Amino acid sequence: MSVKLEGNGLFESSRMMLPEHREAYNRYMIRKDPRPKPIIDEQEWQQIGQALQDSFNQHVPVTLQLYDPYEDKHATGFVTVINMFTKEIKLRYDDDWDWIKFEDIISASI
């Protein structure tokens, strides 16, 4: 018993990890190094704007790729409002909607 108490013996002999601790450690490792926000040039902004405008005018679904520093996020729906003053759009899903800021949009396709 005294061998366990010398140096780091107590922790070396008990290597059990709870599932909650493993999940927390995995979340920490994923969120440790955030991705930088990509720089979007003027031509790509025009393509994004055209896709948003087409979705608004023709009522066709648009798929947006949104910036998140840790994972890829996609949103698909119909643009119902384009607010140039607050620089955001209202995207309607099946039975819900979200306000999405222009600065969070990386790409848009119809």
C-alpha positions in Angstrom: 0.0 0.0 0.0 2.8 2.4 0.7 4.1 2.0 -2.9 0.9 3.7 -4.2 1.5 6.7 -2.1 5.1 7.4 -3.4 5.6 9.8 -6.2 2.8 9.6 -8.7 1.8 6.1 -7.8 -1.7 6.9 -6.6 -2.8 8.3 -10.0 -0.7 5.8 -12.0 -2.6 2.9 -10.5 -6.1 4.3 -11.1 -6.5 5.0 -14.8 -10.3 5.0 -14.9 -12.0 7.8 -16.7 -15.7 8.6 -16.5 -17.7 9.0 -19.7 -18.6 12.5 -18.8 -14.9 13.4 -18.4 -14.0 11.8 -21.7 -16.8 13.8 -23.5 -15.6 17.0 -21.8 -12.1 16.3 -22.8 -13.1 15.6 -26.4 -15.1 18.9 -26.5 -12.1 20.7 -25.2 -9.8 19.3 -27.8 -12.2 20.2 -30.6 -12.6 23.8 -29.4 -9.0 24.3 -28.5 -7.9 25.5 -32.0 -10.7 27.6 -33.7 -10.6 28.1 -37.5 -10.0 31.6 -38.8 -12.8 33.3 -40.7 -12.3 33.1 -44.4 -11.9 36.3 -46.4 -14.6 36.7 -49.1 -13.8 38.8 -52.1 -16.1 41.2 -53.9 -17.0 38.8 -56.7 -18.1 36.1 -54.3 -20.2 38.6 -52.3 -22.0 39.4 -55.6 -22.7 35.7 -56.1 -24.0 35.4 -52.5 -26.2 38.5 -53.0 -27.6 37.1 -56.3 -28.5 33.8 -54.7 -30.2 35.5 -51.8 -32.1 37.9 -54.1 -33.2 35.0 -56.3 -34.4 33.1 -53.3 -36.3 36.2 -52.1 -37.8 37.1 -55.5 -38.5 33.6 -57.0 -39.2 31.8 -53.7 -36.7 29.0 -54.3 -34.7 27.4 -51.4 -31.2 28.6 -50.8 -28.4 26.7 -49.0 -26.1 28.8 -47.0 -22.7 27.8 -45.5 -22.3 29.7 -42.3 -19.1 30.6 -40.4 -18.5 28.8 -37.1 -14.9 28.6 -35.7 -15.3 24.9 -34.7 -17.6 23.1 -37.2 -19.2 23.4 -40.6 -22.7 24.8 -40.4 -25.3 24.7 -43.3 -28.8 26.2 -43.4 -31.3 25.6 -46.1 -34.5 27.6 -46.5 -36.3 30.4 -48.1 -35.3 34.1 -47.8 -38.3 36.0 -46.6 -36.7 39.3 -45.5 -33.5 41.1 -46.6 -32.8 43.9 -44.1 -30.0 46.1 -45.5 -30.1 48.4 -42.4 -29.1 45.7 -39.9 -27.3 43.6 -42.6 -29.2 40.4 -42.0 -31.7 38.1 -43.7 -34.6 36.1 -42.4 -34.4 32.5 -43.4 -37.5 30.4 -43.1 -37.2 26.6 -42.6 -40.1 24.1 -42.6 -41.9 25.6 -39.6 -39.3 27.9 -38.0 -37.1 30.9 -39.0 -33.8 32.5 -38.1 -32.1 35.9 -38.6 -28.7 35.4 -40.2 -26.1 38.2 -40.4 -24.4 38.8 -43.7 -21.0 38.5 -42.0 -21.7 34.9 -41.0 -22.4 33.8 -44.6 -19.5 32.2 -46.4 -21.3 30.9 -49.5 -24.8 30.5 -50.9 -26.2 28.3 -53.6 -29.6 27.6 -55.0 
